[in-house]
Amino acid sequence: MKRREFIALVGGATAIAPLLRARVAHAQQSAMPVIGFLNSQSPDTFADRVRGFHRGLKETGYIEGENVVIVYRWADNQNDRLPVLAAELVRRRVAVIAATGAINPALAAKAATTTIPVVFTVGDDPVRLGLVTSLARPGGNLTGINFLNVELAAKRLGLLRELVPTAARIAVLLNPANATNVETTLRDLEAAARTMGLQFHILNASNSREIDAAFATFLRERPDALFVGGDPFFNARRVQLVHLATLHKVPVIYGQRQYPESGGLMSYGADVTDAYRQIGVYVGLILKGAKPADLPVVQSNKFELVINAQTARTLGLTVPSALLARADEVIE
């Protein structure tokens, strides 16, 4: 072979090599199982929970990019986008869908497929919501985690009263766009309020402007404290809520630790990051061959009471020692 021909051959092989490597990498990735991750919120507010999901996958032997692919679809708090996003995942023929963030992703995934396994997270009873036939034997292609966010309303109200024992009138902030959450929350709160001798009035907000308007009524209504209902939209607007609560100097209880971490007064609820770890475990088990119908719905059993002591001092509140002793974390 002539020297010039040999150089040309080597040069051509060098140019082709990256293309071959890319094709091999693509083929390897295509051979990996694909998970669809459907969420009603946005990735910038969900980093901790996604990490929890990854931990659960790792417990079952799956690591994103190494032996599994994850396709993320975020609705950015626009629930009307969820059916379209769920349909995209079905067309992609993912192996399993993790429907996370609230009831709406679970309902969208359920409507989109009866064959692809779906693992959901919800804060209310999934049997009552029509997602499964029973907790022990879900039936169909859905199973998941119930982190009892909505069902803890009465417990939160009791903690708020314990922190502010002189409170008589409580404002309750709810999102009317999430009718299921509102129904369950009001049912539990009404019974608890009667027992405690409390009066409460409802404030509705489904967007940022309505949150501002709800707090503006405090100048007229003068509530002794505020109860913020569990809702993905409120979670996404937690900085706004905490800021307004500080501005109006009103004691507030929330459902998740992200609020006191952002300066809110107090929260009580399930360890949601651990719930997402459990979702990752279930997704991994399904990838290994388990059927959703055979995986019982898991109810969270890890709950957290988080108190921001600095915020309490700003509000002129003295946190009872008994409450401090029960807190899982006191933020100074």
KAPEVEN-V983290 format. One record per residue. BURIAL is 1 if it has 9 or more other C-alpha atoms within 8 Angstrom, else 0. Layout:
burial=BURIAL
burial=BURIAL
This chain:
burial=0
burial=0
burial=0
burial=0
burial=0
burial=1
burial=0
burial=0
burial=0
burial=0
burial=0
burial=0
burial=0
burial=0
burial=0
burial=0
burial=0
burial=0
burial=0
burial=0
burial=0
burial=0
burial=0
burial=0
burial=0
burial=0
burial=0
burial=0
burial=1
burial=0
burial=0
burial=1
burial=1
burial=1
burial=1
burial=1
burial=1
burial=1
burial=1
burial=1
burial=1
burial=1
burial=0
burial=0
burial=0
burial=1
burial=0
burial=0
burial=1
burial=1
burial=0
burial=1
burial=1
burial=1
burial=1
burial=1
burial=1
burial=1
burial=0
burial=1
burial=0
burial=1
burial=1
burial=1
burial=0
burial=0
burial=1
burial=1
burial=1
burial=1
burial=1
burial=0
burial=1
burial=1
burial=1
burial=0
burial=1
burial=1
burial=1
burial=0
burial=0
burial=1
burial=1
burial=0
burial=1
burial=1
burial=1
burial=0
burial=1
burial=1
burial=0
burial=0
burial=0
burial=1
burial=1
burial=1
burial=1
burial=1
burial=1
burial=1
burial=1
burial=1
burial=1
burial=1
burial=1
burial=1
burial=1
burial=1
burial=1
burial=1
burial=0
burial=1
burial=0
burial=1
burial=0
burial=1
burial=1
burial=1
burial=1
burial=1
burial=1
burial=1
burial=1
burial=1
burial=1
burial=1
burial=1
burial=0
burial=0
burial=0
burial=1
burial=1
burial=1
burial=0
burial=1
burial=0
burial=1
burial=1
burial=1
burial=0
burial=1
burial=1
burial=1
burial=1
burial=1
burial=1
burial=1
burial=1
burial=1
burial=1
burial=1
burial=1
burial=1
burial=1
burial=0
burial=1
burial=1
burial=1
burial=0
burial=1
burial=1
burial=1
burial=1
burial=1
burial=0
burial=0
burial=1
burial=0
burial=1
burial=1
burial=1
burial=1
burial=1
burial=1
burial=1
burial=1
burial=0
burial=0
burial=0
burial=0
burial=1
burial=1
burial=0
burial=1
burial=1
burial=0
burial=0
burial=1
burial=1
burial=0
burial=0
burial=1
burial=1
burial=1
burial=0
burial=0
burial=0
burial=1
burial=1
burial=1
burial=0
burial=0
burial=1
burial=1
burial=1
burial=1
burial=0
burial=0
burial=0
burial=1
burial=1
burial=1
burial=0
burial=1
burial=1
burial=0
burial=1
burial=1
burial=0
burial=0
burial=0
burial=0
burial=1
burial=1
burial=1
burial=1
burial=1
burial=1
burial=1
burial=1
burial=1
burial=1
burial=1
burial=1
burial=1
burial=0
burial=1
burial=1
burial=0
burial=0
burial=1
burial=1
burial=0
burial=1
burial=1
burial=1
burial=0
burial=0
burial=0
burial=1
burial=1
burial=1
burial=1
burial=1
burial=1
burial=1
burial=1
burial=0
burial=1
burial=1
burial=1
burial=1
burial=1
burial=1
burial=1
burial=1
burial=1
burial=1
burial=1
burial=1
burial=1
burial=1
burial=1
burial=1
burial=1
burial=1
burial=1
burial=1
burial=1
burial=1
burial=1
burial=1
burial=1
burial=1
burial=1
burial=1
burial=1
burial=0
burial=0
burial=1
burial=1
burial=1
burial=1
burial=1
burial=1
burial=1
burial=1
burial=0
burial=0
burial=1
burial=0
burial=0
burial=1
burial=1
burial=1
burial=1
burial=1
burial=1
burial=1
burial=0
burial=1
burial=1
burial=1
burial=0
burial=1
burial=0
burial=1
burial=0
burial=1
burial=0
burial=0
burial=0
burial=1
burial=1
burial=0
burial=0
burial=1
burial=0
burial=0
burial=1
burial=1
burial=0
